[in-house]
Amino acid sequence: MELKLVEKVATPHGLMPGRAEMRVLVMTAVSAERDAILRGLNNDTRFDVRIAGVGPVAAAVSTTKVLATAQYDLVVSAGIGGGFTGKAGVGSLVVANQIVAADLGAENPAGFCSLDQLGFGSTYIQIDAGLVKQVYEALLLANLPVNTGAVLTVSTVTGTAASAQSRAARVPGATAEAMEGYGVALAALDCGIPVLEIRAISNLVGPRDRSAWRIKEALDVLEAASLVLSEVLR
């Protein structure tokens, strides 16, 4: 999937003659992420950057409200997050090829059962491979450190090595974790709009050590990635 501006833009609701430009909705959890993205976009009016709130429920509600007011061609969940050791280092970027609700399910004596295993739905959202490739290659070309892989959406941030190992084992390819992607994605897909998730890594997933977090570095690389997005998504 390559998102390019054409005279008539194809959307899930059909062709829209006369659309002057592509419209992208970017949802962040907090204002620091929004501000970093706005700096990178440099007043690009094709992008609408909003605050979703923290967690998948707040993100889903906020995104749904915005989507009810205007039409968009793409929805992006973006911000900082944790990287799994050996998959995404601090200061790097992750472009999700899957968004996974990692703790949506039930516990039993044998361990964790996902919503999929319980037969109540799916916790996996597959991102269009062409879109992932387009953005990933553009970030690489800009000399930004970037990986692709599954980004986990969690309601409780991982805080121990055991939890990190368990989540990585449950989701092959787990590369990063954050708290909003699945909620944003569900809202977008319910409206038939493609979705993307990009995370800038501020810390490693595992034991909670705020002294090791590099939030400024993560926000800086998120800003740089936003500039690339403004150039590639046309």
N, C-alpha and C positions, 0 to 999 in steps of 0.2 A: 504494500500500500504506500503510494507516494502522494503526499498532500501538496498539491500545486494549485495555484490560482489559475482558473480558466474563466472564459467568458460566462459560462454557466456552471455553477459549482454544484457538483453532485453531493447531496446530503441524504441521510436516511429518510427524509421527508420528500425526496424528489429533487429535480433540478430547480434551481432558483435563478431565473434569468435576471440579469441586472445586478447581481451581487457585486459590489465594488471591490471587496477584499475578503480574504479568509478571516474568520473570527475564531480566536482561541481563548477558552476560559482556563485560567490557572488558579487552582485552589491550594492555599497553604494553611498550615495549622496556626501560626502566630505571626505577629506583625514584623518581627525581625527577618523572617523568611520572605515575606511579601516585599519588604523594602529592598532586600538584596536582589530579588528578581526584577523589581522595577528599575533599579539602577542598571542592571544588565540590559534590559529591554530599551532603555534610553528613549522613553516616551513613544514607543511603537504602539499606535492606536489600535492595531489589530488584536492586541492582547488585553484581556480583562483579568486583572489579578485581584483575587478576593481572599479573605480570611475565613476558613472553614470552622475553626475551633479544633480542639484536641480530641482525638479518638474517632473511631469509625462511625459512631452514631451521629455525633455532631457534624462530622464531615458529610455524611449522607444527607442529613436534613438541610444543611447550608447549601450544598450543591444543588439539591432539588429545587430549593427556593429560587436560586439564581437562574437555573435552566427554565423555570416557568416564566421568566420575564423577558428573555431574548433568545435568539437563535445562534448556535455555535457550530463550528465544524469539527472541533476537537476539544477534549477536556484533559487537562494535565494536572495530576497530583504531584506537587513538588515541595521539597524542603530538605531538612537535614535528617539524618538517621544513623543507625548503628550498622557497622559492617561485620560480617562473619569472618573470623580469622582465616587467612589463606584465600579468601574470596574477594574482599574489598578492603583496602587499607584506608587509614585516616587521611583525609584530604583528597580522596578520589571520588568519582561519580559512579552511580549505578543506574543504568537504564533497564527498567523491569521488562522481562519477557513474559513473566507471569506475576499476577498479584494474588497472594494467598492469605486467606483469613486463618492464621496459624493456630489460634486458640479457640476457634468456634467449634464446639463439640461437647463431649461428655467424658468424664473420668469413670473408669471401672477398675476392678482389682487387677486386670491385666495391663492397665495403662490408659492412654488417651485414645478416644475414638472421635474421628473428625465427623463433621456433618455429612460428608460423603459416605463414610462407613455406616453411619446411622440411617442412611437412606432418606435424609430430609432436604437434600439439595447439594449444591457444590460450593466448595470453598476456594476453587481455583478459577481465576479469570485469565484467559490467554490473551496476550497483546498481539496485535497484528505484526507478523514477522517483518514485513516490508517497512513498516513505520519504525520499528526498533532498529533495523539495519540502517535506515536513512539517518536517524538521529545519532546512533552510535558512531557511524563513520564520520559524520560531521564533527563530533566532539573529538574524535581521534585526530582528524585533520587539523583541528585547532590546537593540537598538542596538549590536550587535557587528559589526565589519567582517568580512564573509564572502563567499566566492566558491564556485562549484561548478566542477568540471572533473575531468579525469583526474589521478589521483595515481599517479605512477610508483613501483614498487618496484624498488630497485637493490641489488645486492650490493656495488658500489663506488660511493661517493658521488661525484657530479660535482665536479671540481676545476679545470676550465678553461673558458674561454668557448667554445672549439671544441666541447667535449663537450656543454655546455649547448645550444648551437645544434643540434648533431646530434640530441640526444634530443628536443628540441622539434619538430624537423622530422619525425622518425620517428613521433611520436605527436601528431597534431593535437589541440589542446585540452589539452595537457600544462600543468598548473597548479601542481603541487607534486611533490616527490619525498621518499621516505622509504625505510625498509629492511625493513618487516615486513608491510605490508598484504596482499600477494599470498599469503604463507604463511598468515596468519590466515584469509584468505578461503577458500583451498582447504580448510582443515580444517573450517571452518563449513559450506561448501557440500557437502562430502562427507557431512555429517550431516543435510543438508537444512535448514539453519538460515539465515535471512537474515543478511546482513552489511552493515556500514557502516564507512567510514573517515573520520576527522576529523583534520585536521592543523592545528596552530598554527604559524605561520611564524616561525622564528627567524633566518633568513638567506636571501639570494637564491642561487639555483642558479648556479654559475659558479666563478670563481677562488676558491680556498679562502683565506679571510681571517678567522681566528678573532676578530680584534679588532673585526670588524664584526657579529659574531653578537650577538643580543639574546635570550639564552636566558631570562632572568628575565621579560621582557615576554611571550615566547611561553608560558611556563608560567602566567603570570597570566591570559592570554586563554583558555588551555586550562581553567583552573579556572572561569572565568566560563561557558564553553561547557558544562561539566559540570553546572552548576546548571540551565541551560536544558534539557539532556537529561533531567534528573530530573523536570522539569515537563511536558515534551512527550511522553515515552515512557511511556504509561500503558495 
